[in-house]
């Protein structure tokens, strides 16, 4: 079966040439314009600026399709096996005899957010209305996409299925399953084919040859593409079963049934914020509010409101509603007497925790659902800027902060999408990179190994997954499965305009464990990554089999008493200035600073590490990440975080670390955490990369020890249970 790719740009020149309803494909000669085509909607819930619909409109008839596939609706799920492993971990830790089915059920809830489902339902209702205006309809079906599409293709004899390109690994697997399923379908003429399309932001014939550096990419000065209008097409008729739009309760029930049938569920720990769990653990939740304070006036019902969900803190609805809200957002400086725009302005002020952060907070979910395209947002923002400046766009910056916020956000999102698209362009010695989407942000990770315990490797501040380049193979060869991840805000993972905190990164790792790893793991963390791992062990200990801290950040303090936790953090003016000065300092001194961290083998701080750190330091959003240095709260010491977890903690310390005082840390750990195993090595701040030949065996032997201890404890617990049962 062949797969066709649409051209990388569509311009208004096509429209001027009377090709308004046509879009060229890679091999148009193979298409049959008298046939019916299926357009499979996923995260492109719009008619406006939809190249897939435009390309399909040359066919005799179009069937727009949306599939309620739990794998697409709910990206957050874990296997039932993980639930059992988590429960077993609890049983062993507490010497419980056994855990019944009711207890297992109590550990789990359905793995999705109500807000996301509610936004999707509202968007589907509006999408159906928009399609009806075009003389068509939206078909809604339930089940695995490959089965639904196979049945529909046979039913209507559609030789083409148009679908948006995917970069996320698990959604790419769904698309591959559809392709494989269609290979077995026999239709008159040729077998059905998948036509892959995307909404290009830049006019470029080959996006795969673009520079991997943001700075080099900007130098190309590629012209931007323009949004395309809604296509006009015909429906095959009303004899088809189009299906009703479900209510929120209906969809939640369906998800519950689907997940139970597939033995998929979530752990309830993924629902509570790290801040709430932390406050509960340290005992100062009572009397504190962890929810942001919202002006009571925002709760009033506003005609034509874009805040249509029950929670009502993000924009929702259909494309027209969202574009109206965007118009109000862009015109914030003008003021308005319109109630709907005043509501947008009030939400903007509440969400502006740092300059420009309000845009993704308000519009991020609808962008992720594809209710509006990124280039439509950019086009509308620039048109408004021209409106303010007599038809011109100044080369010295935009006149409205909201225009900057919108354009910066969508340009940044587009860049990281291109990075994700080009993730396979890597050295042959490196492993294939996968993409995971976390809260709308694109994250890179790798996985290696087919058997054995799970191991997660977490890098330090400013690093990336390749910092474990010479650890993965060795650990895998000792019969382990290894995940490495580039943490949000670093390397080639996305760097959104948000407030970065240690709690945010702990939640990030928690969700990766639940959504991707799918079982408790031995978690290895270097530098600040070690602190994130320790924090995760404190907040969600059932997720970790053990902790390995490699020159971890964080203090070791005697007699520590936790202080009250602040509810919200904002970026100070000093942090903004400090981050920019720090960035300049790092860019000019990265080579020296890196080699200082490798005092024993400075040659290991090679050109690859230096080049990649410099590349990442120039990407959009990096300044916001550096601001976090001035707002970190590492006041919870390691000995407090690891209390009760000491016997499952290994500390590897490079004794020539120029950043901390390893001798003092060793002494305090021995005094305050005697059960922790400490391994001193002759290295600097990154011993796992400086002397991997020494560190790898230490990690592997530790994993074997913990697994053996767990098996012995399990056997002992079972023996006690049987003995008590006999008595």
C-alpha positions as CSV (number, residue, x, y, z in Angstrom):
1,X,0.0,0.0,0.0
2,X,1.3,3.4,-0.9
3,X,1.1,6.5,1.2
4,X,0.7,10.0,-0.4
5,X,1.9,13.2,1.1
6,X,0.3,16.5,0.3
7,X,2.5,19.4,-0.9
8,X,4.3,21.4,1.8
9,X,2.5,24.6,1.0
10,X,-0.7,26.0,-0.4
11,X,-0.7,29.6,-1.5
12,X,-3.3,32.1,-2.7
13,X,-1.8,31.6,-6.2
14,X,-3.7,28.3,-6.3
15,X,-6.9,30.2,-5.6
16,X,-6.2,32.8,-8.3
17,X,-5.7,29.9,-10.7
18,X,-9.3,28.8,-10.1
19,X,-8.1,25.8,-8.0
20,X,-9.9,26.8,-4.9
21,X,-11.2,23.4,-4.1
22,X,-8.1,21.4,-5.3
23,X,-4.9,20.4,-3.6
24,X,-2.1,18.6,-5.3
25,X,-1.0,15.2,-3.9
26,X,2.3,13.4,-4.4
27,X,0.8,11.2,-7.1
28,X,-2.4,12.8,-8.3
29,X,-2.5,10.6,-11.4
30,X,-3.4,7.6,-9.2
31,X,-6.5,9.3,-7.7
32,X,-10.0,8.7,-8.8
33,X,-12.0,11.9,-8.7
34,X,-15.3,10.1,-9.2
35,X,-14.8,8.2,-6.0
36,X,-15.7,8.8,-2.4
37,X,-13.0,9.9,0.1
38,X,-12.9,9.6,3.9
39,X,-11.5,12.5,5.9
40,X,-10.4,11.2,9.3
41,X,-10.5,13.9,11.9
42,X,-8.3,13.5,15.0
43,X,-6.7,16.7,16.3
44,X,-7.9,18.9,13.4
45,X,-11.5,19.7,14.5
46,X,-12.2,22.5,12.0
47,X,-13.3,23.3,8.5
48,X,-11.3,26.5,8.2
49,X,-7.7,26.2,7.0
50,X,-8.0,22.4,6.6
51,X,-5.7,21.2,3.7
52,X,-7.0,17.7,4.1
53,X,-10.6,18.7,3.3
54,X,-9.3,20.9,0.5
55,X,-7.4,18.0,-1.0
56,X,-10.3,15.6,-0.6
57,X,-12.8,18.0,-2.2
58,X,-11.8,16.9,-5.7
59,X,-13.5,13.6,-5.0
60,X,-17.2,13.0,-5.9
61,X,-18.2,12.9,-2.3
62,X,-16.5,13.2,1.2
63,X,-17.3,11.4,4.4
64,X,-15.9,13.4,7.4
65,X,-15.2,10.9,10.2
66,X,-14.3,11.1,13.8
67,X,-13.6,8.0,15.8
68,X,-14.1,7.7,19.5
69,X,-11.0,5.6,20.0
70,X,-9.9,5.4,23.7
71,X,-6.2,5.4,22.6
72,X,-6.7,8.8,21.0
73,X,-9.1,10.3,23.5
74,X,-7.1,9.2,26.5
75,X,-3.4,9.5,26.2
76,X,-3.0,8.9,29.9
77,X,-3.5,5.3,30.8
78,X,-1.5,2.5,32.4
79,X,-1.9,-1.2,32.0
80,X,-3.7,-3.3,34.5
81,X,-0.4,-5.0,35.1
82,X,1.0,-1.8,36.5
83,X,-1.9,-1.5,38.9
84,X,-1.2,-5.0,40.1
85,X,2.5,-4.2,40.5
86,X,1.8,-1.0,42.4
87,X,-0.6,-2.8,44.7
88,X,2.0,-5.6,45.2
89,X,4.6,-2.9,46.1
90,X,2.2,-1.5,48.7
91,X,1.4,-5.0,50.0
92,X,5.1,-5.8,50.4
93,X,6.0,-2.5,52.1
94,X,3.2,-2.9,54.6
95,X,3.4,-6.7,55.0
96,X,-0.2,-7.1,53.9
97,X,-1.3,-10.7,53.3
98,X,-3.1,-10.1,50.0
99,X,-5.0,-7.5,48.0
100,X,-8.5,-8.3,46.7
101,X,-10.1,-7.1,43.5
102,X,-12.0,-4.3,45.3
103,X,-8.8,-2.9,46.6
104,X,-7.3,-3.0,43.1
105,X,-10.3,-1.1,41.8
106,X,-9.9,1.5,44.5
107,X,-6.4,2.3,43.2
108,X,-7.6,3.2,39.8
109,X,-9.8,5.8,38.1
110,X,-10.4,6.5,34.5
111,X,-7.4,8.1,32.8
112,X,-8.5,11.4,31.2
113,X,-9.4,14.9,32.2
114,X,-13.0,15.9,32.1
115,X,-12.0,19.3,30.7
116,X,-10.4,17.8,27.7
117,X,-13.3,15.6,26.9
118,X,-15.8,18.4,27.4
119,X,-13.8,20.7,25.0
120,X,-13.7,17.9,22.4
121,X,-17.5,17.3,22.6
122,X,-18.2,21.0,22.2
123,X,-15.8,21.2,19.3
124,X,-17.4,18.2,17.6
125,X,-20.8,19.7,17.9
126,X,-19.6,22.9,16.2
127,X,-17.6,20.9,13.6
128,X,-20.8,19.0,12.7
129,X,-22.7,22.3,12.4
130,X,-20.0,23.8,10.1
131,X,-20.0,20.7,7.9
132,X,-23.8,20.8,7.6
133,X,-23.5,24.4,6.3
134,X,-21.3,22.9,3.6
135,X,-23.9,20.4,2.8
136,X,-22.3,17.5,4.6
137,X,-22.2,16.0,8.0
138,X,-19.8,14.5,10.6
139,X,-19.8,10.7,11.1
140,X,-19.2,9.7,14.7
141,X,-18.3,6.1,15.4
142,X,-16.8,4.2,18.3
143,X,-14.0,1.6,18.6
144,X,-10.5,1.1,17.4
145,X,-9.7,3.4,14.5
146,X,-8.4,0.6,12.3
147,X,-11.5,-1.5,12.6
148,X,-13.9,1.5,12.2
149,X,-12.1,2.8,9.1
150,X,-11.8,-0.7,7.5
151,X,-15.6,-1.2,7.9
152,X,-16.4,2.3,6.6
153,X,-14.1,2.0,3.6
154,X,-15.8,-1.3,2.6
155,X,-19.2,0.2,3.2
156,X,-18.8,3.2,1.0
157,X,-16.1,1.8,-1.3
158,X,-13.7,4.7,-0.5
159,X,-10.3,4.2,-2.1
160,X,-8.7,7.2,-0.2
161,X,-8.5,8.1,3.5
162,X,-7.1,11.6,4.2
163,X,-5.4,11.9,7.6
164,X,-3.2,14.5,9.3
165,X,0.4,13.5,9.8
166,X,1.4,12.4,13.3
167,X,4.6,12.9,15.3
168,X,3.5,11.4,18.6
169,X,4.8,7.8,18.9
170,X,1.6,6.1,20.2
171,X,-0.6,8.0,17.7
172,X,1.8,7.0,14.9
173,X,1.2,3.4,16.0
174,X,-2.5,3.9,15.6
175,X,-2.0,5.3,12.1
176,X,0.2,2.4,11.2
177,X,-2.4,0.0,12.5
178,X,-4.9,1.6,10.1
179,X,-2.5,1.4,7.2
180,X,-1.9,-2.3,7.9
181,X,-5.6,-3.0,8.2
182,X,-6.4,-1.3,4.9
183,X,-3.8,-3.5,3.1
184,X,-6.2,-6.4,3.5
185,X,-9.2,-4.5,2.0
186,X,-10.1,-5.4,-1.6
187,X,-11.9,-2.8,-3.7
188,X,-12.5,-2.6,-7.4
189,X,-9.4,-1.1,-9.0
190,X,-6.6,-0.3,-6.5
191,X,-6.6,-1.1,-2.7
192,X,-7.5,1.9,-0.4
193,X,-4.7,4.3,0.4
194,X,-3.8,6.7,3.1
195,X,-3.2,10.3,2.1
196,X,-1.1,12.1,4.7
197,X,-1.4,15.8,5.0
198,X,-0.2,18.6,7.2
199,X,-0.8,22.3,7.7
200,X,2.5,23.9,6.7
201,X,3.6,27.1,8.4
202,X,6.4,27.9,6.1
203,X,6.8,27.7,2.3
204,X,9.4,25.0,1.9
205,X,9.5,22.2,-0.6
206,X,11.4,19.8,1.8
207,X,10.9,20.2,5.5
208,X,13.3,17.3,6.1
209,X,16.3,19.3,4.9
210,X,15.8,22.2,7.3
211,X,18.5,23.2,9.8
212,X,18.3,21.6,13.2
213,X,19.3,24.9,14.8
214,X,16.7,27.6,15.5
215,X,19.3,30.3,14.8
216,X,20.2,28.8,11.4
217,X,16.5,28.2,10.6
218,X,15.7,31.9,11.2
219,X,18.4,32.9,8.8
220,X,16.5,31.2,5.9
221,X,13.7,33.7,6.3
222,X,11.2,31.4,4.8
223,X,8.0,33.1,3.7
224,X,4.9,32.1,5.7
225,X,2.0,30.3,4.1
226,X,-1.5,31.7,4.2
227,X,-4.6,29.9,5.6
228,X,-6.8,28.3,3.0
229,X,-10.6,28.8,3.0
230,X,-13.1,26.2,3.8
231,X,-13.5,23.7,0.9
232,X,-16.8,23.0,-0.8
233,X,-17.8,19.4,-1.3
234,X,-20.8,17.1,-1.4
235,X,-22.0,14.3,0.9
236,X,-22.7,10.8,-0.3
237,X,-26.3,11.1,1.0
238,X,-28.3,10.7,4.1
239,X,-28.7,6.9,4.0
240,X,-25.5,6.6,6.1
241,X,-25.7,6.3,9.9
242,X,-23.9,9.5,11.1
243,X,-24.3,8.9,14.8
244,X,-25.2,11.4,17.6
245,X,-22.7,13.6,19.5
246,X,-22.4,12.1,22.9
247,X,-23.0,13.9,26.2
248,X,-20.1,14.2,28.6
249,X,-21.5,11.5,30.8
250,X,-22.0,9.2,27.8
251,X,-18.4,9.6,26.8
252,X,-17.1,9.1,30.3
253,X,-19.2,5.9,30.5
254,X,-17.8,4.7,27.1
255,X,-14.3,5.4,28.2
256,X,-14.8,3.5,31.4
257,X,-16.2,0.5,29.5
258,X,-13.4,0.6,26.9
259,X,-10.6,0.9,29.4
260,X,-12.0,-2.0,31.5
261,X,-12.4,-4.2,28.4
262,X,-8.9,-3.4,27.4
263,X,-7.6,-3.7,31.0
264,X,-6.4,-0.1,30.9
265,X,-6.8,2.4,33.7
266,X,-5.1,5.2,35.5
267,X,-3.6,5.5,38.8
268,X,-5.3,8.1,40.9
269,X,-2.0,9.7,41.8
270,X,-2.0,11.3,38.4
271,X,-5.0,13.4,39.2
272,X,-3.6,15.3,42.2
273,X,-1.1,18.1,41.7
274,X,2.4,17.7,43.2
275,X,1.7,20.7,45.3
276,X,-1.4,19.2,46.9
277,X,0.3,15.9,47.6
278,X,3.3,17.8,49.1
279,X,1.1,19.9,51.3
280,X,-0.7,16.7,52.5
281,X,2.6,15.0,53.2
282,X,4.2,17.8,55.2
283,X,0.9,18.5,57.1
284,X,0.1,22.1,56.2
285,X,-2.8,21.5,53.7
286,X,-5.4,22.5,56.3
287,X,-6.5,26.0,56.0
288,X,-4.6,26.5,52.8
289,X,-6.1,27.0,49.3
290,X,-4.2,25.5,46.4
291,X,-6.7,26.7,43.8
292,X,-6.0,30.1,42.2
293,X,-8.2,32.9,43.3
294,X,-10.7,33.9,40.6
295,X,-12.7,37.1,40.5
296,X,-16.3,36.3,41.3
297,X,-17.4,38.4,38.3
298,X,-15.8,35.8,36.0
299,X,-18.4,33.2,37.1
300,X,-21.2,35.2,35.7
301,X,-22.9,34.0,32.5
302,X,-21.7,36.1,29.6
303,X,-23.6,36.0,26.3
304,X,-21.4,34.6,23.5
305,X,-18.8,33.5,26.0
306,X,-15.9,31.5,24.7
307,X,-15.4,29.9,28.2
308,X,-17.9,27.2,27.7
309,X,-16.6,24.3,29.9
310,X,-17.7,23.8,33.5
311,X,-14.3,24.8,34.8
312,X,-14.3,27.7,32.4
313,X,-10.6,28.7,32.5
314,X,-9.7,28.1,28.8
315,X,-11.3,29.1,25.5
316,X,-13.5,26.4,23.9
317,X,-16.2,25.9,21.3
318,X,-16.0,26.0,17.5
319,X,-13.6,27.8,15.2
320,X,-15.8,31.0,15.0
321,X,-16.1,31.3,18.8
322,X,-12.3,30.8,19.2
323,X,-11.4,33.3,16.5
324,X,-13.8,35.8,18.2
325,X,-12.0,35.2,21.5
326,X,-8.7,35.6,19.7
327,X,-9.8,39.0,18.3
328,X,-10.7,40.1,21.8
329,X,-7.4,38.8,23.2
330,X,-5.3,40.7,20.6
331,X,-7.3,43.9,21.3
332,X,-6.6,43.9,25.0
333,X,-4.9,47.3,24.9
334,X,-7.9,49.0,23.3
335,X,-10.4,48.1,25.9
336,X,-14.0,47.2,24.9
337,X,-17.6,47.5,25.9
338,X,-18.4,44.0,24.7
339,X,-19.1,41.6,27.5
340,X,-17.5,38.6,25.8
341,X,-14.2,40.5,25.1
342,X,-14.2,41.9,28.6
343,X,-14.4,38.3,29.9
344,X,-11.4,37.4,27.7
345,X,-9.5,40.4,29.1
346,X,-10.2,39.4,32.7
347,X,-9.0,35.9,32.0
348,X,-5.9,37.2,30.3
349,X,-5.0,39.2,33.4
350,X,-5.5,36.2,35.7
351,X,-3.4,33.9,33.4
352,X,-0.5,36.4,32.8
353,X,1.8,34.8,35.4
354,X,4.7,36.0,33.2
355,X,4.8,38.0,30.0
356,X,2.9,36.2,27.3
357,X,2.0,33.2,29.3
358,X,-1.7,33.9,29.1
359,X,-1.9,33.0,25.4
360,X,-1.1,29.3,25.7
361,X,-3.0,29.1,29.0
362,X,-6.2,30.4,27.3
363,X,-5.7,29.0,23.7
364,X,-3.4,26.0,24.1
365,X,-6.1,23.4,24.5
366,X,-8.0,24.5,21.3
367,X,-4.7,24.6,19.4
368,X,-4.0,21.0,20.5
369,X,-7.5,19.9,19.4
370,X,-7.0,21.7,16.1
371,X,-10.1,23.9,16.5
372,X,-7.9,26.6,15.0
373,X,-4.6,26.1,13.1
374,X,-1.4,27.7,14.2
375,X,-1.0,29.6,11.0
376,X,-4.6,31.0,11.3
377,X,-3.6,32.4,14.7
378,X,-0.5,33.9,13.2
379,X,-2.3,35.4,10.3
380,X,-5.0,37.0,12.4
381,X,-2.4,38.4,14.8
382,X,-0.4,40.0,11.9
383,X,-3.5,41.3,10.3
384,X,-4.4,43.1,13.5
385,X,-0.9,44.4,13.8
386,X,-1.2,45.9,10.3
387,X,-4.6,47.4,11.3
388,X,-2.8,49.2,14.1
389,X,0.0,50.4,11.9
390,X,-1.7,51.7,8.7
391,X,-1.1,48.4,6.9
392,X,2.5,47.9,7.9
393,X,4.4,45.5,10.2
394,X,7.4,47.1,11.9
395,X,10.7,45.3,11.7
396,X,11.5,46.5,15.3
397,X,8.8,44.5,17.0
398,X,5.0,44.4,17.4
399,X,3.1,47.3,18.9
400,X,0.9,45.1,21.1
401,X,2.2,42.6,23.7
402,X,-0.7,40.3,22.9
403,X,0.4,40.1,19.2
404,X,3.9,39.2,20.4
405,X,2.4,36.5,22.8
406,X,0.3,34.9,20.0
407,X,3.0,34.9,17.3
408,X,5.8,33.8,19.6
409,X,3.7,30.9,20.9
410,X,2.6,29.5,17.5
411,X,6.1,30.0,16.0
412,X,7.6,28.2,18.9
413,X,5.1,25.4,18.6
414,X,5.7,25.1,14.9
415,X,9.5,25.0,15.4
416,X,9.3,22.1,17.9
417,X,6.9,20.3,15.6
418,X,9.5,20.5,12.9
419,X,12.1,19.3,15.3
420,X,9.9,16.3,16.2
421,X,9.2,15.7,12.5
422,X,13.0,15.5,11.9
423,X,13.8,13.4,14.9
424,X,14.9,10.5,12.8
425,X,17.8,12.5,11.4
426,X,20.2,11.3,14.0
427,X,23.6,9.6,14.1
428,X,23.5,5.9,13.3
429,X,25.0,5.2,16.7
430,X,22.1,6.8,18.5
431,X,18.8,5.2,19.2
432,X,15.5,6.1,17.5
433,X,13.9,9.1,19.2
434,X,10.2,8.9,20.1
435,X,7.8,11.7,20.8
436,X,5.5,12.0,23.8
437,X,3.0,14.8,24.2
438,X,2.6,16.1,27.8
439,X,-0.1,18.7,28.4
440,X,0.2,19.7,24.8
441,X,4.0,19.9,24.7
442,X,6.3,17.7,22.5
443,X,8.8,15.6,24.5
444,X,11.6,13.4,23.2
445,X,12.5,10.1,24.7
446,X,14.1,6.7,23.8
447,X,13.5,3.2,24.9
448,X,15.8,0.2,24.7
449,X,15.7,-3.4,25.8
450,X,13.1,-6.1,25.6
451,X,13.2,-7.8,29.0
452,X,13.9,-7.3,32.7
453,X,13.3,-4.4,35.2
454,X,12.4,-0.9,34.0
455,X,15.0,1.8,34.4
456,X,14.5,5.5,33.9
457,X,17.4,7.8,33.3
458,X,16.9,11.5,34.1
459,X,19.5,14.2,33.1
460,X,20.5,17.3,34.9
461,X,19.9,21.0,34.2
462,X,20.9,22.1,30.7
463,X,21.5,18.5,29.5
464,X,19.4,16.1,27.4
465,X,18.8,12.4,27.0
466,X,22.0,11.9,25.0
467,X,23.9,12.7,28.2
468,X,23.4,9.0,29.0
469,X,24.9,8.0,25.6
470,X,27.3,5.4,27.1
471,X,25.1,4.1,29.9
472,X,22.1,2.7,28.0
473,X,23.7,-0.2,26.2
474,X,25.6,-1.4,29.2
475,X,22.4,-1.4,31.4
476,X,20.4,-3.1,28.7
477,X,23.0,-5.8,28.3
478,X,22.4,-6.7,31.9
479,X,18.8,-7.6,31.0
480,X,17.1,-4.3,31.8
481,X,14.7,-2.1,29.8
482,X,15.9,1.5,29.7
483,X,14.0,4.7,29.1
484,X,15.8,8.0,28.7
485,X,14.0,11.3,28.4
486,X,14.7,14.9,27.6
487,X,12.9,16.8,30.3
488,X,10.5,19.6,29.3
489,X,12.5,22.8,28.7
490,X,15.7,21.2,27.7
491,X,17.5,19.7,24.6
492,X,15.1,19.2,21.7
493,X,12.0,18.9,23.9
494,X,9.6,21.9,23.9
495,X,10.2,25.0,26.0
496,X,6.8,26.6,26.5
497,X,6.1,29.9,28.1
498,X,5.3,28.7,31.6
499,X,6.6,28.9,35.2
500,X,9.1,26.1,35.7
501,X,9.3,24.6,39.2
502,X,10.7,21.5,40.8
503,X,7.1,20.4,41.4
504,X,6.2,20.8,37.8
505,X,9.1,18.6,36.7
506,X,8.2,16.1,39.4
507,X,4.7,15.9,37.9
508,X,6.2,15.6,34.5
509,X,8.3,12.5,35.5
510,X,5.3,11.0,37.3
511,X,3.2,11.3,34.2
512,X,5.9,9.8,32.0
513,X,6.2,6.9,34.4
514,X,2.4,6.3,34.2
515,X,1.8,7.0,30.6
516,X,4.9,5.7,28.9
517,X,7.0,3.4,31.1
518,X,3.9,1.8,32.5
519,X,5.3,0.1,35.6
520,X,7.4,1.0,38.7
521,X,11.1,1.6,37.7
522,X,14.5,2.1,39.1
523,X,15.0,5.9,38.6
524,X,18.4,7.3,38.0
525,X,18.9,11.1,38.3
526,X,22.0,13.3,37.8
527,X,22.3,16.8,39.4
528,X,18.9,18.6,39.5
529,X,17.5,15.5,37.8
530,X,18.4,13.6,41.0
531,X,16.4,16.0,43.1
532,X,13.4,15.6,40.8
533,X,13.7,11.8,41.3
534,X,14.0,12.2,45.0
535,X,10.9,14.4,45.1
536,X,9.0,11.9,43.0
537,X,10.0,9.2,45.5
538,X,8.7,11.3,48.4
539,X,5.4,12.2,46.7
540,X,4.6,8.9,44.8
541,X,6.8,6.2,46.3
542,X,4.8,3.4,44.7
543,X,6.1,4.5,41.3
544,X,9.7,3.7,42.1
545,X,11.5,0.5,42.7
546,X,14.6,2.3,43.8
547,X,16.4,5.6,43.5
548,X,19.9,6.2,42.2
549,X,21.2,9.7,42.8
550,X,24.3,10.7,40.8
551,X,25.8,13.9,42.3
552,X,22.3,15.0,43.1
553,X,21.3,18.6,43.8
554,X,19.8,19.2,47.2
555,X,21.1,19.6,50.7
556,X,21.4,17.2,53.6
557,X,20.3,18.9,56.8
558,X,20.0,17.7,60.4
559,X,16.8,18.5,62.4
560,X,14.8,19.8,59.4
561,X,11.2,21.0,59.9
562,X,9.2,21.8,56.7
563,X,8.0,25.3,56.2
564,X,4.6,26.3,54.8
565,X,4.4,26.1,51.0
566,X,3.5,29.1,48.9
567,X,0.5,28.6,46.6
568,X,1.8,30.4,43.4
569,X,5.0,31.6,42.0
570,X,5.5,34.5,39.6
571,X,8.7,35.7,37.9
572,X,10.3,38.7,39.4
573,X,11.9,41.5,37.4
574,X,15.3,40.4,38.9
575,X,14.8,36.9,37.6
576,X,14.0,38.1,34.1
577,X,17.1,40.2,34.0
578,X,19.2,37.5,35.7
579,X,18.1,34.8,33.2
580,X,19.2,36.9,30.2
581,X,22.6,37.7,31.7
582,X,23.0,34.1,32.7
583,X,22.2,33.0,29.2
584,X,24.9,35.2,27.7
585,X,27.4,34.0,30.3
586,X,26.6,30.4,29.6
587,X,26.8,30.8,25.8
588,X,30.3,32.4,26.0
589,X,31.6,30.0,28.7
590,X,29.9,26.7,28.0
591,X,33.0,24.9,26.9
592,X,35.0,25.8,30.0
593,X,32.1,25.2,32.4
594,X,31.4,21.8,30.9
595,X,35.1,20.7,31.1
596,X,35.3,21.9,34.7
597,X,32.6,19.3,35.4
598,X,34.8,16.6,33.9
599,X,38.1,17.1,35.9
600,X,39.3,13.5,35.5
601,X,38.5,13.0,31.8
602,X,38.0,16.5,30.3
603,X,38.0,15.0,26.8
604,X,34.6,13.5,27.6
605,X,33.2,17.0,27.5
606,X,33.4,16.7,23.7
607,X,32.3,18.8,20.8
608,X,28.9,16.9,20.6
609,X,27.9,17.9,24.1
610,X,29.1,21.5,23.7
611,X,27.4,21.9,20.3
612,X,24.1,20.5,21.5
613,X,24.1,22.7,24.6
614,X,24.8,25.8,22.5
615,X,22.1,24.8,20.1
616,X,19.5,24.3,22.8
617,X,20.5,27.6,24.5
618,X,19.4,29.5,21.4
619,X,16.0,27.9,21.0
620,X,12.7,29.8,21.6
621,X,11.7,29.7,25.3
622,X,15.1,28.9,26.8
623,X,15.1,32.2,28.8
624,X,11.9,31.1,30.6
625,X,13.6,27.9,31.7
626,X,16.7,29.8,33.0
627,X,14.4,32.0,35.0
628,X,13.5,29.0,37.0
629,X,17.0,28.9,38.5
630,X,16.0,32.1,40.5
631,X,12.8,30.5,41.7
632,X,13.7,27.0,42.6
633,X,12.6,25.8,46.0
634,X,15.0,23.1,47.0
635,X,14.4,23.7,50.7
636,X,13.3,20.1,51.3
637,X,16.6,18.3,51.9
638,X,17.4,14.9,50.5
639,X,17.4,13.2,53.9
640,X,13.8,14.4,54.4
641,X,12.6,13.4,50.9
642,X,14.1,10.0,51.2
643,X,12.9,9.2,54.7
644,X,11.4,5.7,54.6
645,X,13.1,5.1,51.3
646,X,16.7,4.9,52.4
647,X,17.1,1.2,51.9
648,X,16.1,1.6,48.3
649,X,18.4,4.5,47.6
650,X,21.9,4.4,46.1
651,X,24.0,7.6,46.1
652,X,26.9,7.8,43.6
653,X,29.2,10.7,44.3
654,X,32.0,12.0,42.1
655,X,34.4,13.2,44.8
656,X,35.9,15.9,42.5
657,X,32.6,17.7,41.9
658,X,33.3,21.4,41.5
659,X,29.7,22.4,42.1
660,X,29.1,21.0,45.5
661,X,31.1,19.7,48.5
662,X,30.9,15.9,48.1
663,X,32.9,15.2,51.3
664,X,30.5,17.1,53.5
665,X,27.5,15.4,51.8
666,X,29.0,12.0,52.3
667,X,29.5,12.7,56.0
668,X,26.0,14.0,56.5
669,X,24.4,11.2,54.6
670,X,26.3,8.6,56.8
671,X,25.2,10.4,59.9
672,X,21.5,11.1,59.0
673,X,20.7,8.3,56.5
674,X,22.7,5.3,57.5
675,X,20.6,2.9,55.4
676,X,21.5,4.6,52.2
677,X,24.2,2.9,50.1
678,X,27.0,5.4,49.1
679,X,29.5,4.7,46.3
680,X,32.4,7.2,46.0
681,X,34.0,7.5,42.6
682,X,36.9,9.5,41.2
683,X,35.0,11.9,38.9
684,X,33.4,15.3,38.8
685,X,29.8,16.4,38.6
686,X,28.7,13.9,35.9
687,X,30.4,10.6,36.7
688,X,27.9,8.6,34.7
689,X,29.2,10.2,31.5
690,X,32.8,10.9,32.6
691,X,33.6,7.3,33.8
692,X,30.7,5.2,32.5
693,X,32.8,2.1,32.6
694,X,32.8,2.4,36.4
695,X,29.3,3.8,37.0
696,X,27.4,1.3,34.8
697,X,28.4,-1.8,36.8
698,X,27.5,0.0,40.1
699,X,24.0,0.8,38.8
700,X,23.5,-2.7,37.3
701,X,24.6,-4.5,40.5
702,X,22.3,-2.2,42.5
703,X,19.3,-3.1,40.4
704,X,20.0,-6.9,40.9
705,X,20.3,-6.4,44.6
706,X,17.0,-4.5,44.9
707,X,15.2,-7.0,42.8
708,X,16.6,-9.9,44.8
709,X,15.6,-8.1,48.1
710,X,12.1,-7.6,46.7
711,X,11.8,-11.3,45.8
712,X,13.0,-12.3,49.2
713,X,10.6,-9.9,50.9
714,X,7.7,-11.2,48.8
715,X,8.5,-14.8,49.6
716,X,8.8,-13.9,53.3
717,X,5.5,-12.0,53.3
718,X,3.8,-15.0,51.6
719,X,5.2,-17.4,54.1
720,X,4.0,-15.3,57.0
721,X,0.5,-15.1,55.4
722,X,0.3,-18.9,54.9
723,X,1.6,-19.5,58.4
724,X,-1.1,-17.2,59.9
725,X,-3.7,-18.8,57.7
726,X,-2.8,-22.3,59.0
727,X,-2.9,-21.1,62.6
